[in-house]
Amino acid sequence: MWLFGLKQQKRNDTRVIFDIGSGSVGGAIVSQASNSVKPTIHFTVRTPISLNEQFAYPRFRKATLDALRTTAEQTRVFLAKEKRALSLGEVACVLSSPWYASRTISLSKVEDREFTVSSNLIQELLDTRGVAVDEEEQAMLKQKQIEQPAIFERRILNISLNGYKTGQPIGKKASRLEVDMFAAVLELSFYQELQLALASAFEGMEIALHTHTLSMFTTVRDCFGTQGDFLLVDVGGEVTDITFALDDVIHGSATVPVGAYTIADTLAAKKNTTRHEALSLMTLVSEKEQTLSAESAEYTALTNAGNEWWKACCERIAHMAGGGGYPRDVFITAPHETVGWFKRIIAESGNTESGTPQFDVTPFIDCLTEHFVETDKGMALDPMLAIEALHVLRT
């Protein structure tokens, strides 16, 4: 049984953010002035998660924590060197799917007579109503090796009164109150290890945990002005996370155990080359510049690998759709050297004869620059850290 409540978090203008992905760990210092609507990123760093052997979860977990320590120390050194007069608040860790399981819960209160909606009533509904974990969710927890689940992020996505959405429910009367809520859990021992990994660099700092899923969802919903139906595709090093948003609510999420580094390593093994060289080939077949011949064996191998990857993604999307239609708007993040290649694979997958839908693909990097975030002069924008800055500073 998962029980849900709301956690009030204190707000500060400046945060330290760590992006804990499946292929790397990123770190950033971000702030937002009281007279500005855009956060400013002052510093970023990214450390690869070193996995030179065949994948095994214990090694992956240790390598991730090692990368976090390295990233945290580099961030601490930057702060000390610059001697910035930054009033640091909490440290925020944003986790990718290997480290958590999430779901959207629908809760309701129905009475024969109208009642007045209050914040206490909503809080009571969230605190006292639980939803049993079904067999599919039990399997998901087992797959992610979550034996002691601890809830770390909860967010109300939507409130409806008598079937109509409202952004201002307090004080209104209704006979039916419905709340859609996102919740995520992680393994308790991993949370404790995160705290230890950050202790030497940021001792005494409050650590808040967030998810990639909610960070990307709130950014698209609140910043990009979409119609409420869209797909989020977050390509990590080892996995791809897909979020299915329908009518401004997270309808479902899924993970495909293939990421940018997985594809590159497979190609490297076939061609007897390195991951770096394989990633370079993916860059050559980007949507903007194709300098690799379409007749070459490398081009064919890359295209086949990409099509197999997207086929697996579409199978997950179809399952989440449950026989319904797909959103056509796709927002994607991926390692910077591969994002153009992944965009091309998705955009060219539409086929009316096979019934494969045509998608409109937008990399987050194309949306974020200039309009929503700023960076200190000379800094390159890290899309995932920028997305997380937008989310964390609004939390």
URHUSUL-V622037 format. One record per residue. N is the residue number from 0. RES is the residue in one letter. SS is DSSP state (~ for helix, > for strand, _ for the rest). PHI is phi in radians with two decimals (* if undefined). D_FIRST is the distance of its C-alpha to the first C-alpha in Angstrom with 2 decimals. Layout:
# URHUSUL-V622037
[[N & RES & SS & PHI & D_FIRST] [N & RES & SS & PHI & D_FIRST]]
This chain:
# URHUSUL-V622037
[[0 & M & _ & * & 0.00] [1 & W & > & -1.77 & 3.79] [2 & L & > & -1.89 & 6.41] [3 & F & _ & -2.20 & 9.84] [4 & G & _ & -2.63 & 13.35] [5 & L & _ & -1.91 & 16.76] [6 & K & _ & -1.96 & 18.69] [7 & Q & _ & -1.44 & 22.43] [8 & Q & _ & -2.03 & 24.48] [9 & K & _ & -1.26 & 28.21] [10 & R & _ & -1.79 & 30.54] [11 & N & _ & -2.35 & 33.41] [12 & D & _ & -1.29 & 36.05] [13 & T & > & -2.17 & 35.90] [14 & R & > & -2.35 & 33.13] [15 & V & > & -1.74 & 33.01] [16 & I & > & -2.13 & 30.86] [17 & F & > & -2.08 & 29.92] [18 & D & > & -1.74 & 28.99] [19 & I & > & -1.75 & 27.24] [20 & G & _ & -1.68 & 27.80] [21 & S & _ & -1.72 & 28.14] [22 & G & _ & -2.16 & 31.93] [23 & S & > & -2.81 & 32.81] [24 & V & > & -2.15 & 31.85] [25 & G & > & -1.85 & 33.46] [26 & G & > & -2.39 & 34.28] [27 & A & > & -2.64 & 35.69] [28 & I & > & -1.96 & 37.04] [29 & V & > & -2.26 & 36.66] [30 & S & > & -2.56 & 37.81] [31 & Q & _ & -2.49 & 38.41] [32 & A & _ & -1.22 & 41.36] [33 & S & _ & -1.11 & 41.05] [34 & N & _ & -1.75 & 43.72] [35 & S & _ & -2.15 & 42.24] [36 & V & _ & -1.68 & 39.67] [37 & K & _ & -2.06 & 39.35] [38 & P & > & -1.28 & 37.91] [39 & T & > & -2.00 & 40.32] [40 & I & > & -1.72 & 39.52] [41 & H & > & -1.66 & 41.85] [42 & F & > & -2.78 & 40.95] [43 & T & > & -2.43 & 39.01] [44 & V & > & -2.64 & 38.85] [45 & R & > & -2.46 & 37.08] [46 & T & > & -2.01 & 36.84] [47 & P & > & -1.13 & 36.34] [48 & I & _ & -1.50 & 33.81] [49 & S & _ & -1.44 & 36.26] [50 & L & _ & -2.32 & 35.41] [51 & N & _ & -1.61 & 38.67] [52 & E & _ & -1.87 & 37.41] [53 & Q & _ & -1.03 & 35.38] [54 & F & _ & -1.02 & 31.76] [55 & A & _ & -2.58 & 29.49] [56 & Y & ~ & -1.00 & 26.17] [57 & P & ~ & -1.01 & 27.27] [58 & R & ~ & -1.17 & 30.51] [59 & F & ~ & -1.07 & 28.85] [60 & R & ~ & -1.12 & 26.58] [61 & K & ~ & -1.12 & 29.64] [62 & A & ~ & -1.11 & 31.84] [63 & T & ~ & -1.15 & 29.47] [64 & L & ~ & -1.14 & 29.40] [65 & D & ~ & -1.10 & 33.19] [66 & A & ~ & -1.14 & 33.64] [67 & L & ~ & -1.13 & 31.60] [68 & R & ~ & -1.05 & 33.87] [69 & T & ~ & -1.08 & 36.93] [70 & T & ~ & -1.14 & 35.87] [71 & A & ~ & -1.12 & 34.99] [72 & E & ~ & -1.18 & 38.36] [73 & Q & ~ & -1.12 & 40.26] [74 & T & ~ & -1.18 & 38.63] [75 & R & ~ & -1.08 & 39.55] [76 & V & ~ & -1.08 & 43.10] [77 & F & ~ & -1.04 & 43.48] [78 & L & ~ & -1.07 & 42.59] [79 & A & ~ & -1.19 & 45.02] [80 & K & ~ & -1.18 & 47.77] [81 & E & ~ & -1.34 & 47.68] [82 & K & _ & 0.90 & 47.40] [83 & R & _ & -1.23 & 45.74] [84 & A & _ & -1.51 & 45.29] [85 & L & _ & -1.72 & 41.69] [86 & S & _ & -1.55 & 39.38] [87 & L & > & -1.26 & 36.31] [88 & G & > & -1.71 & 32.92] [89 & E & > & -1.38 & 29.67] [90 & V & > & -1.62 & 29.27] [91 & A & > & -1.92 & 26.93] [92 & C & > & -1.90 & 25.49] [93 & V & > & -1.89 & 24.56] [94 & L & > & -1.75 & 22.76] [95 & S & _ & -1.59 & 23.33] [96 & S & ~ & -1.07 & 20.96] [97 & P & ~ & -1.02 & 21.59] [98 & W & ~ & -1.84 & 19.72] [99 & Y & _ & -2.64 & 16.49] [100 & A & > & -2.13 & 14.11] [101 & S & > & -2.37 & 13.76] [102 & R & > & -2.83 & 13.01] [103 & T & > & -1.85 & 14.18] [104 & I & > & -1.87 & 12.17] [105 & S & > & -1.88 & 14.38] [106 & L & > & -2.08 & 14.02] [107 & S & > & -2.59 & 16.94] [108 & K & > & -2.28 & 18.87] [109 & V & > & -2.21 & 21.75] [110 & E & > & -2.29 & 24.56] [111 & D & > & -1.20 & 27.96] [112 & R & > & -1.91 & 29.71] [113 & E & > & -1.17 & 29.56] [114 & F & > & -2.27 & 27.84] [115 & T & > & -1.61 & 28.48] [116 & V & _ & -1.42 & 25.89] [117 & S & _ & -2.31 & 25.56] [118 & S & ~ & -1.11 & 23.69] [119 & N & ~ & -1.14 & 22.26] [120 & L & ~ & -1.14 & 21.03] [121 & I & ~ & -1.13 & 19.28] [122 & Q & ~ & -1.06 & 17.79] [123 & E & ~ & -1.10 & 16.62] [124 & L & ~ & -1.08 & 15.02] [125 & L & ~ & -1.24 & 13.10] [126 & D & ~ & -1.36 & 12.24] [127 & T & ~ & -1.79 & 11.33] [128 & R & _ & -1.73 & 9.67] [129 & G & > & -2.24 & 6.13] [130 & V & > & -2.20 & 5.88] [131 & A & _ & -1.15 & 4.58] [132 & V & _ & -1.36 & 6.06] [133 & D & _ & -1.45 & 9.55] [134 & E & ~ & -1.10 & 12.37] [135 & E & ~ & -1.11 & 13.95] [136 & E & ~ & -1.28 & 11.22] [137 & Q & ~ & -1.06 & 10.85] [138 & A & ~ & -1.13 & 14.62] [139 & M & ~ & -1.14 & 14.69] [140 & L & ~ & -1.08 & 12.85] [141 & K & ~ & -1.14 & 15.29] [142 & Q & ~ & -1.05 & 18.17] [143 & K & _ & -1.55 & 17.72] [144 & Q & _ & 0.98 & 17.46] [145 & I & _ & -1.78 & 14.26] [146 & E & _ & -1.68 & 13.42] [147 & Q & _ & -2.08 & 12.21] [148 & P & > & -1.22 & 10.43] [149 & A & > & -2.16 & 11.68] [150 & I & > & -1.25 & 11.54] [151 & F & > & -2.23 & 15.26] [152 & E & > & -2.50 & 16.21] [153 & R & > & -2.43 & 15.37] [154 & R & > & -2.63 & 18.03] [155 & I & > & -1.28 & 18.77] [156 & L & > & -1.65 & 20.70] [157 & N & > & -2.79 & 22.01] [158 & I & > & -2.24 & 22.50] [159 & S & > & -2.16 & 24.29] [160 & L & > & -2.04 & 26.14] [161 & N & _ & 0.93 & 27.35] [162 & G & _ & 1.55 & 26.76] [163 & Y & > & -2.01 & 28.65] [164 & K & > & -1.16 & 27.42] [165 & T & _ & -2.58 & 28.47] [166 & G & _ & -1.66 & 28.61] [167 & Q & _ & -2.36 & 29.61] [168 & P & _ & -1.42 & 27.48] [169 & I & _ & -1.12 & 28.20] [170 & G & _ & 1.57 & 30.75] [171 & K & _ & -1.55 & 30.74] [172 & K & > & -1.80 & 30.32] [173 & A & > & -2.82 & 28.21] [174 & S & > & -1.82 & 26.81] [175 & R & > & -2.42 & 23.95] [176 & L & > & -2.02 & 21.86] [177 & E & > & -2.18 & 19.73] [178 & V & > & -2.25 & 17.99] [179 & D & > & -1.76 & 17.18] [180 & M & > & -2.32 & 15.30] [181 & F & > & -1.59 & 15.17] [182 & A & > & -2.48 & 12.67] [183 & A & > & -2.34 & 13.22] [184 & V & > & -2.21 & 12.10] [185 & L & > & -2.36 & 14.64] [186 & E & > & -1.24 & 15.40] [187 & L & ~ & -1.00 & 16.03] [188 & S & ~ & -1.15 & 19.37] [189 & F & ~ & -1.22 & 20.56] [190 & Y & ~ & -1.05 & 20.12] [191 & Q & ~ & -1.12 & 22.18] [192 & E & ~ & -1.19 & 24.73] [193 & L & ~ & -1.06 & 25.07] [194 & Q & ~ & -1.06 & 25.95] [195 & L & ~ & -1.15 & 28.50] [196 & A & ~ & -1.12 & 29.98] [197 & L & ~ & -1.66 & 30.73] [198 & A & ~ & -1.07 & 31.86] [199 & S & _ & -1.21 & 35.50] [200 & A & _ & -1.52 & 36.07] [201 & F & _ & -2.37 & 34.05] [202 & E & _ & -1.10 & 33.71] [203 & G & _ & 1.47 & 32.32] [204 & M & _ & -1.44 & 31.01] [205 & E & _ & -1.27 & 27.62] [206 & I & > & -1.96 & 25.48] [207 & A & > & -1.88 & 23.27] [208 & L & > & -1.91 & 21.19] [209 & H & > & -2.39 & 21.23] [210 & T & > & -1.99 & 20.84] [211 & H & ~ & -1.01 & 23.74] [212 & T & ~ & -0.98 & 22.02] [213 & L & ~ & -1.23 & 21.84] [214 & S & ~ & -1.06 & 25.23] [215 & M & ~ & -1.21 & 26.94] [216 & F & ~ & -1.09 & 25.41] [217 & T & ~ & -1.17 & 26.41] [218 & T & ~ & -1.15 & 29.80] [219 & V & ~ & -1.16 & 30.64] [220 & R & ~ & -1.15 & 29.42] [221 & D & ~ & -1.59 & 31.03] [222 & C & ~ & -1.87 & 34.07] [223 & F & _ & -1.68 & 35.33] [224 & G & _ & 1.12 & 35.48] [225 & T & _ & -1.32 & 34.07] [226 & Q & _ & -1.48 & 33.53] [227 & G & _ & 1.83 & 29.74] [228 & D & _ & -2.00 & 29.56] [229 & F & > & -2.84 & 29.77] [230 & L & > & -2.00 & 28.65] [231 & L & > & -1.91 & 28.04] [232 & V & > & -2.13 & 29.19] [233 & D & > & -1.92 & 28.79] [234 & V & > & -1.54 & 30.90] [235 & G & _ & -1.63 & 30.34] [236 & G & _ & -1.25 & 32.33] [237 & E & _ & -1.99 & 30.26] [238 & V & _ & -2.45 & 27.78] [239 & T & > & -2.14 & 27.75] [240 & D & > & -1.76 & 24.85] [241 & I & > & -2.13 & 25.02] [242 & T & > & -2.09 & 23.47] [243 & F & > & -1.87 & 24.15] [244 & A & > & -1.79 & 24.72] [245 & L & > & -2.36 & 25.58] [246 & D & _ & 0.96 & 26.91] [247 & D & _ & 1.19 & 25.90] [248 & V & > & -2.28 & 22.19] [249 & I & > & -1.23 & 20.54] [250 & H & > & -1.39 & 20.30] [251 & G & > & -3.09 & 19.19] [252 & S & > & -2.53 & 19.86] [253 & A & > & -2.64 & 21.10] [254 & T & > & -2.18 & 22.89] [255 & V & > & -1.82 & 26.22] [256 & P & _ & -1.33 & 27.22] [257 & V & _ & -2.45 & 30.67] [258 & G & _ & -2.29 & 31.96] [259 & A & ~ & -1.08 & 35.39] [260 & Y & ~ & -1.28 & 36.14] [261 & T & ~ & -1.07 & 35.03] [262 & I & ~ & -1.12 & 37.54] [263 & A & ~ & -1.10 & 40.18] [264 & D & ~ & -1.16 & 39.89] [265 & T & ~ & -1.12 & 40.23] [266 & L & ~ & -1.13 & 43.29] [267 & A & ~ & -1.07 & 44.69] [268 & A & ~ & -1.14 & 44.53] [269 & K & ~ & -1.21 & 46.35] [270 & K & ~ & -1.74 & 48.98] [271 & N & _ & 0.96 & 49.33] [272 & T & _ & -2.31 & 48.68] [273 & T & _ & -1.82 & 46.26] [274 & R & ~ & -1.03 & 43.01] [275 & H & ~ & -1.02 & 44.97] [276 & E & ~ & -1.16 & 47.57] [277 & A & ~ & -1.14 & 45.02] [278 & L & ~ & -1.12 & 43.37] [279 & S & ~ & -1.12 & 46.89] [280 & L & ~ & -1.11 & 47.45] [281 & M & ~ & -1.10 & 44.36] [282 & T & ~ & -1.15 & 45.94] [283 & L & ~ & -1.22 & 49.15] [284 & V & > & -1.96 & 47.44] [285 & S & _ & -1.33 & 45.86] [286 & E & _ & -1.31 & 46.23] [287 & K & _ & -1.61 & 48.90] [288 & E & _ & -2.53 & 51.10] [289 & Q & > & -1.95 & 51.61] [290 & T & _ & -1.82 & 54.06] [291 & L & _ & -1.76 & 53.00] [292 & S & _ & -1.05 & 54.90] [293 & A & _ & -1.17 & 52.99] [294 & E & _ & -1.58 & 55.11] [295 & S & _ & -1.34 & 54.05] [296 & A & ~ & -1.15 & 51.92] [297 & E & ~ & -1.12 & 49.62] [298 & Y & ~ & -1.08 & 49.04] [299 & T & ~ & -1.09 & 48.29] [300 & A & ~ & -1.12 & 45.86] [301 & L & ~ & -1.14 & 44.00] [302 & T & ~ & -1.11 & 43.87] [303 & N & ~ & -1.09 & 42.61] [304 & A & ~ & -1.12 & 39.87] [305 & G & ~ & -1.14 & 38.87] [306 & N & ~ & -1.15 & 38.89] [307 & E & ~ & -1.14 & 36.70] [308 & W & ~ & -1.06 & 34.20] [309 & W & ~ & -1.23 & 34.12] [310 & K & ~ & -1.06 & 34.00] [311 & A & ~ & -1.12 & 30.76] [312 & C & ~ & -1.12 & 29.44] [313 & C & ~ & -1.13 & 30.59] [314 & E & ~ & -1.11 & 28.83] [315 & R & ~ & -1.18 & 25.47] [316 & I & ~ & -1.11 & 26.61] [317 & A & ~ & -1.08 & 27.65] [318 & H & ~ & -1.12 & 24.31] [319 & M & ~ & -1.19 & 22.59] [320 & A & ~ & -1.22 & 25.42] [321 & G & _ & 1.04 & 24.73] [322 & G & _ & 1.61 & 28.43] [323 & G & _ & -1.51 & 29.06] [324 & G & _ & -1.40 & 31.28] [325 & Y & _ & -1.71 & 30.87] [326 & P & _ & -1.17 & 31.40] [327 & R & _ & -1.72 & 34.73] [328 & D & > & -1.47 & 34.39] [329 & V & > & -2.10 & 33.19] [330 & F & > & -1.91 & 32.87] [331 & I & > & -2.25 & 33.09] [332 & T & > & -2.14 & 33.11] [333 & A & _ & -2.85 & 34.53] [334 & P & _ & -0.86 & 36.68] [335 & H & _ & -0.96 & 39.74] [336 & E & _ & -1.35 & 42.20] [337 & T & _ & -2.03 & 40.25] [338 & V & ~ & -1.07 & 38.91] [339 & G & ~ & -1.13 & 42.07] [340 & W & ~ & -1.14 & 41.81] [341 & F & ~ & -1.13 & 38.24] [342 & K & ~ & -1.05 & 39.26] [343 & R & ~ & -1.13 & 42.19] [344 & I & ~ & -1.03 & 40.24] [345 & I & ~ & -1.20 & 37.86] [346 & A & ~ & -1.12 & 40.69] [347 & E & _ & -1.61 & 42.92] [348 & S & _ & -1.43 & 40.36] [349 & G & _ & -1.09 & 41.01] [350 & N & > & -2.59 & 43.03] [351 & T & _ & -1.16 & 43.92] [352 & E & _ & -1.19 & 45.21] [353 & S & _ & -1.52 & 41.98] [354 & G & _ & 1.50 & 39.84] [355 & T & > & -1.29 & 38.25] [356 & P & _ & -1.25 & 37.68] [357 & Q & _ & -1.60 & 39.56] [358 & F & _ & -1.89 & 37.52] [359 & D & > & -1.79 & 38.69] [360 & V & > & -1.80 & 37.71] [361 & T & > & -2.23 & 37.77] [362 & P & > & -1.19 & 37.30] [363 & F & ~ & -1.01 & 35.71] [364 & I & ~ & -1.05 & 38.76] [365 & D & ~ & -1.30 & 40.94] [366 & C & ~ & -1.60 & 38.97] [367 & L & ~ & -1.50 & 38.50] [368 & T & > & -1.05 & 42.00] [369 & E & _ & 1.26 & 43.98] [370 & H & _ & -1.35 & 42.11] [371 & F & _ & -2.13 & 38.86] [372 & V & > & -2.40 & 39.32] [373 & E & > & -2.14 & 42.32] [374 & T & > & -2.24 & 43.20] [375 & D & _ & -1.08 & 45.86] [376 & K & _ & -0.95 & 49.13] [377 & G & _ & 1.55 & 49.32] [378 & M & _ & -1.52 & 45.61] [379 & A & _ & -1.43 & 44.05] [380 & L & _ & -1.45 & 40.86] [381 & D & _ & -1.68 & 37.69] [382 & P & ~ & -1.00 & 35.67] [383 & M & ~ & -1.17 & 32.20] [384 & L & ~ & -1.17 & 32.94] [385 & A & ~ & -1.17 & 34.49] [386 & I & ~ & -1.03 & 31.44] [387 & E & ~ & -1.19 & 29.28] [388 & A & ~ & -1.10 & 31.90] [389 & L & ~ & -1.05 & 31.70] [390 & H & ~ & -1.28 & 27.93] [391 & V & ~ & -1.11 & 27.81] [392 & L & _ & -1.26 & 30.76] [393 & R & _ & -1.69 & 29.22] [394 & T & _ & -1.53 & 25.93]]
